[in-house]
Amino acid sequence: MIDAEKRPLPARLDVAIVGGGTAGCAAALHLADAGRRVALFEQRLAGAQASGQNYGGVRQQGRVPEELPLSFRARAIWDRLPALVGHDCGFRASGHVKLARTAAEFAELEAWAAMAKGFGLEVSLLTGNRLRAEHAYLGSWVFGGSHCASDGHANPRLVGPLFARAAERAGADLRECCPVAKLEREGAAFRLTLADGRSTVADAVLNTAGAWGADLAAQFGEIYDERVMSPNMVVTEPIAPIFAASFGVCGGDIYFRQTPRGNVVFGGGRGTADKSRLWSRPLAAVSAGAAAKMTAFIPAVAHAAVVRSWSGIDGAMPDDRPVLGPSPTVPGLFHAFGFSGHGFQLGPAVGEVLAELVLKGGTATDVSGLSPKRFLPGKAGAA
Ligand SMILES: Cc1cc2nc3c(=O)[nH]c(=O)nc-3n(C[C@H](O)[C@H](O)[C@H](O)COP(=O)(O)OP(=O)(O)OC[C@H]3O[C@@H](n4cnc5c(N)ncnc54)[C@H](O)[C@@H]3O)c2cc1C
C-alpha cells in the first residue's frame, strides 16, 4: 500500500528484499509461502520500473544458452499465473516469430535452432515464401524466419503488482515508497536502513534492485559494471486484429506485437534515461525510425495513429546476461539484477530460484552461467 512507510518496521526479519520488480515480488511470494518473515522494500511502487514498462515479450527464442534453463522454468510458470497470482496477466502463448532479412541472418536462426534443439526446444525454420503464405500481412522483404510456438506476450503493467499482492496475501510485508539507503553487515546478519532513518535487521538480503542492483552491491565493495539501458517503445490506437504472434528481427532493432484489444506495441532503438531520478523518455526520432521499420514488415499498420511512446530503465551487464546467484563475498546476500533488456520473461522463475537459494542453499535450475562470480573472479570465496 502507498502508506506502508508509516508503519513501524519489524525488529527482525528472516529475509529483506530490496527492489519490487517481478523478480523481487515473486521471491517475496515464495518465501512467504514457505513461512519466512519476509519484507520487500520498494522505493516507488511495485512493478513500476522495468517490470511494468517493458514491451511484454515472453520469449525463449534468441536467448543465450546460459539463460535457457531459467527461461524454460519461467515459461512453465507463465501458464500457471492464474493459480499463482489469481490472474493470467494477459499472457497469450501466441508464438514468437524471429524474422531474417538476409541469408546471413537466416543462417543465424538456423544455428540458434540447432543449439536450442540440444536443450529440447523445437523452433520451426520458415522460408520467406512459407512465412508470407502463413502470415499474408508481412511485407515482401522478409527472407525467412523461425517460429517458437510456446513463446508469447503479456501485459507488463499487471505482472509485478499482481505478484506483490499475492505475496502480501501469503504474509509478506510489502513496503512501497520505502527506498533503502544503506545496507551493512551486523554480525552474521544485515542492518538495512531506509532513507527516512528507520532500520531493521535481516538474516538474508535479496538484491533485486534492477538497474540499481550494482549500487547496492557496491555497498559491500562488490563492483559490477552495470549500465543503464532504456529501450524506446511505441503503441498505436487499437485497430482491427491483424496478427497474433509477437515478432522480432535478427539484430533486435525492431519488435512488434498486437494486444488482444488491438493496439500495436512496437520497440526499436533506445530512449534516454537518468536512473538517479527514475526518469526515462522516448526520443521522437527513434520512435519515427521504429515506426518506419515496423510498417515495412507489416504495411497494414501504417494507417494506425500512435497514442503513446515511452521508455524505461533496465540494468545492462557487459556480457548481456543478468547477475543471478549468491554474492561471492558476503554470505546471506543474493543478487538478481542486470537483466539487460530481457528479464520480463525470466522474472517469475528468478523469484523461485532466489527463494530456493535462501531456503535450500541451492537450486535445481542451472544458473551457473549467470553467477556473479564471473565478474569478481579474484574475490570469489573471499568472505
Ligand atoms: C522498455 C523496456 C522494454 C523491455 N522489453 C522486454 C521484453 O519484451 N521482454 C523481456 O523479457 N524483458 C524486457 N525488458 C527487460 C525487463 O523489463 C527487465 O529486465 C525486468 O523487468 C527486470 O526486472 P527486475 O525485477 O530485475 O527490475 P525492476 O522491474 O527494475 O525492479 C527493480 C526495482 O528495484 C527498485 N529499487 C532500486 N533500488 C532500490 C532501493 N535502494 N530501495 C528500494 N527499492 C529499490 C526499483 O524502484 C525497481 O522497482 C524490457 C525493459 C525495458 C525498460
The ligand as an SDF file (V2000), in Angstrom:
LIG
                    3D

 53 58  0  0  0  0  0  0  0  0999 V2000
   11.3370   -0.5050  -22.2920 C   0  0  0  0  0  0  0  0  0  0  0  0
   11.7370   -1.9090  -21.9170 C   0  0  0  0  0  0  0  0  0  0  0  0
   11.3340   -2.9870  -22.7260 C   0  0  0  0  0  0  0  0  0  0  0  0
   11.6540   -4.2980  -22.3450 C   0  0  0  0  0  0  0  0  0  0  0  0
   11.1110   -5.3520  -23.0340 N   0  0  0  0  0  0  0  0  0  0  0  0
   11.2620   -6.6210  -22.5500 C   0  0  0  0  0  0  0  0  0  0  0  0
   10.6060   -7.7200  -23.1640 C   0  0  0  0  0  0  0  0  0  0  0  0
    9.8230   -7.5770  -24.0840 O   0  0  0  0  0  0  0  0  0  0  0  0
   10.8340   -8.9680  -22.6750 N   0  0  0  0  0  0  0  0  0  0  0  0
   11.6670   -9.1920  -21.6340 C   0  0  0  0  0  0  0  0  0  0  0  0
   11.8530  -10.3640  -21.2450 O   0  0  0  0  0  0  0  0  0  0  0  0
   12.2660   -8.1540  -20.9950 N   0  0  0  0  0  0  0  0  0  0  0  0
   12.0790   -6.8880  -21.4220 C   0  0  0  0  0  0  0  0  0  0  0  0
   12.6710   -5.8370  -20.7960 N   0  0  0  0  0  0  0  0  0  0  0  0
   13.5050   -6.0950  -19.6440 C   0  0  0  0  0  0  0  0  0  0  0  0
   12.6960   -6.3470  -18.3860 C   0  0  0  0  0  0  0  0  0  0  0  0
   11.6260   -5.4280  -18.2610 O   0  0  0  0  0  0  0  0  0  0  0  0
   13.6070   -6.2580  -17.1700 C   0  0  0  0  0  0  0  0  0  0  0  0
   14.7890   -6.9880  -17.4030 O   0  0  0  0  0  0  0  0  0  0  0  0
   12.9430   -6.8220  -15.9380 C   0  0  0  0  0  0  0  0  0  0  0  0
   11.6600   -6.2740  -15.7800 O   0  0  0  0  0  0  0  0  0  0  0  0
   13.7950   -6.5340  -14.7170 C   0  0  0  0  0  0  0  0  0  0  0  0
   13.0500   -6.8870  -13.5820 O   0  0  0  0  0  0  0  0  0  0  0  0
   13.6370   -6.5980  -12.1710 P   0  0  0  0  0  0  0  0  0  0  0  0
   12.6500   -7.0690  -11.1840 O   0  0  0  0  0  0  0  0  0  0  0  0
   15.0230   -7.1250  -12.0930 O   0  0  0  0  0  0  0  0  0  0  0  0
   13.8410   -4.9960  -12.1380 O   0  0  0  0  0  0  0  0  0  0  0  0
   12.8090   -3.7910  -11.9760 P   0  0  0  0  0  0  0  0  0  0  0  0
   11.4830   -4.0950  -12.5230 O   0  0  0  0  0  0  0  0  0  0  0  0
   13.5040   -2.5540  -12.4530 O   0  0  0  0  0  0  0  0  0  0  0  0
   12.6660   -3.7190  -10.4140 O   0  0  0  0  0  0  0  0  0  0  0  0
   13.7260   -3.2580   -9.5870 C   0  0  0  0  0  0  0  0  0  0  0  0
   13.0820   -2.4030   -8.5380 C   0  0  0  0  0  0  0  0  0  0  0  0
   14.0480   -2.0680   -7.5380 O   0  0  0  0  0  0  0  0  0  0  0  0
   13.6690   -0.8160   -7.0070 C   0  0  0  0  0  0  0  0  0  0  0  0
   14.8160   -0.2790   -6.2620 N   0  0  0  0  0  0  0  0  0  0  0  0
   16.0440    0.0160   -6.7390 C   0  0  0  0  0  0  0  0  0  0  0  0
   16.8350    0.4740   -5.7610 N   0  0  0  0  0  0  0  0  0  0  0  0
   16.0960    0.4680   -4.6300 C   0  0  0  0  0  0  0  0  0  0  0  0
   16.3580    0.8390   -3.2840 C   0  0  0  0  0  0  0  0  0  0  0  0
   17.5620    1.3120   -2.8870 N   0  0  0  0  0  0  0  0  0  0  0  0
   15.3620    0.7300   -2.3670 N   0  0  0  0  0  0  0  0  0  0  0  0
   14.1380    0.2470   -2.7290 C   0  0  0  0  0  0  0  0  0  0  0  0
   13.8360   -0.1150   -4.0000 N   0  0  0  0  0  0  0  0  0  0  0  0
   14.8040   -0.0130   -4.9390 C   0  0  0  0  0  0  0  0  0  0  0  0
   13.2770   -0.0290   -8.2650 C   0  0  0  0  0  0  0  0  0  0  0  0
   12.4570    1.0770   -7.9240 O   0  0  0  0  0  0  0  0  0  0  0  0
   12.5540   -1.0840   -9.0860 C   0  0  0  0  0  0  0  0  0  0  0  0
   11.1460   -1.0380   -8.9200 O   0  0  0  0  0  0  0  0  0  0  0  0
   12.4300   -4.5190  -21.1780 C   0  0  0  0  0  0  0  0  0  0  0  0
   12.8630   -3.4400  -20.4060 C   0  0  0  0  0  0  0  0  0  0  0  0
   12.5170   -2.1470  -20.7570 C   0  0  0  0  0  0  0  0  0  0  0  0
   12.9590   -0.9980  -19.8770 C   0  0  0  0  0  0  0  0  0  0  0  0
  1  2  1  0
  2  3  1  0
  2 52  2  0
  3  4  2  0
  4  5  1  0
  4 50  1  0
  5  6  2  0
  6  7  1  0
  6 13  1  0
  7  8  2  0
  7  9  1  0
  9 10  1  0
 10 11  2  0
 10 12  1  0
 12 13  2  0
 13 14  1  0
 14 15  1  0
 14 50  1  0
 15 16  1  0
 16 17  1  0
 16 18  1  0
 18 19  1  0
 18 20  1  0
 20 21  1  0
 20 22  1  0
 22 23  1  0
 23 24  1  0
 24 25  2  0
 24 26  1  0
 24 27  1  0
 27 28  1  0
 28 29  2  0
 28 30  1  0
 28 31  1  0
 31 32  1  0
 32 33  1  0
 33 34  1  0
 33 48  1  0
 34 35  1  0
 35 36  1  0
 35 46  1  0
 36 37  1  0
 36 45  1  0
 37 38  2  0
 38 39  1  0
 39 40  1  0
 39 45  2  0
 40 41  1  0
 40 42  2  0
 42 43  1  0
 43 44  2  0
 44 45  1  0
 46 47  1  0
 46 48  1  0
 48 49  1  0
 50 51  2  0
 51 52  1  0
 52 53  1  0
M  END
$$$$
